[in-house]
Amino acid sequence: MATAEKNLSDYNKEEILRQLYPDGQENGADFKIGIVVSEWNGDITSNLLKGAMQLLNDCGVTEDNVVVKYVPGAFELPLGCQLLLESDEDIDGVIAIGCVIQGDTKHFDYVCQAATQGIMHVNLEYNTPVSFCLLTDTTKQQSIDRSGGKHGNKGIECALACLKMVALQNSLD
């Protein structure tokens, strides 16, 4: 397992700000970020959302510049991201948050594949960063460990990935 005994969510705020804003802009106050959150496994996704909000706040993205919308499950994440981007042209990037825990049937495989392909499609179709924060674990404990437990909070990591992609896109415009 890639994150065994590692917490990849620890970060140095000053170092991140230097990476994101090399031209001296101090923070992401001008960035507008959308977050689409799956209600399925809500105890997990709410913790991922808290992690994402923490990182965005630490990087200067104001609460007024964060739009949070909810969808029923992971399968609906791509359309939720697409609808959000279509409804608000000012959004610079989106974080898609969900959690699918493997059960006894192949449903897990279909939902994970559809969500993954759909989110990738929205990235490319809308030319807007959509960060992939979909936990696809085999047990509930693994999801707990990745949503604020011993492996950190993947919401933090995905929010950082989103900001890095927004910064990259802005540097190329």
Helices and strands as residue ranges (DSSP letters): H 13-20, E 33-38, H 42-58, G 63-65, E 66-71, G 74-76, H 77-87, E 93-101, H 107-126, E 130-137, H 140-145, E 147-149, E 152-153, H 154-172
